Amino acid sequence: MTVEQAPHAPDEVNGIARPTLIVFDVNETLSDMSPMATRFEEVGLPSHLTATWFAGLLRDGFALTVAGANPSFAALASDSLGALLQGVAPDVDAATTHVMSGFAQLPLHPDVRDGIRALQALQLRLVTLSNGATTVAQGLLERNGLHDAFDMLLSVQDAPAWKPAASAYRYALETCQVPPAQAMLVAVHPWDIHGANQAGLRTAWINRTGGSYPESMRPADLEATSLTALARILSDARGPIA
């Protein structure tokens, strides 16, 4: 049973009050990355490799983070793409540029626009925190008329480390001057939920696919099938902690 179906009283949404700050992941949480599969096909790679490439990119970023680095998302993505394109594309650099430029044209998931406006109507502060560049988030929101809904667009490029390191979430909290208990991380990635939970934030898992949450990771405080559903849940929660 998902939280949005659970028979909680209006002031008891998993026992948590409405946060004052919502921290959004960007890639796959707000943006729909499925068009990247077409980019892969256009440079001669099978579309199914898109998910493998992105997962490998995250793996390498996490590994470098554990080793004490804070790598550039774009540089790491380009490096891993170049390796895939060797022997496939006649001009590896041009093919890599073509695929990477797809990040600047990604659409929103269908629920995002209405969900963001509904959360904004609850007078919550909205920010992004991405392992990618702020320019990607900025372009995504500006193309879709949502830039005005966000107080700040944050990136781990300005933090000590990638998410899910605790220092990434602390950077966002310190920048926004909000204590962990008043902030909620919203993401589709369980690893992001786990990291934010360990850093003291409350969390909401957006489960658009009906998948199962990994038992090995700390569960989200809330689960919703969309951002609009999350807004409905939070609209029934008691007011923010003073």
PESULRA-V441553 format. One record per helix or strand. SS is the DSSP state (h for helix, s for strand). FROM is the first residue (numbers start at 1). TO is the last residue. If there is no record, write none. Layout:
{{SS,FROM,TO} {SS,FROM,TO}}
//
This chain:
{{h,3,5} {s,13,13} {s,16,16} {s,21,24} {s,27,27} {s,31,32} {h,33,42} {h,49,66} {h,73,85} {h,92,105} {s,107,108} {h,112,121} {s,125,130} {h,134,143} {h,147,149} {s,152,155} {h,156,158} {h,166,176} {h,180,182} {s,183,187} {h,190,198} {s,202,206} {s,222,224} {h,227,236}}
//
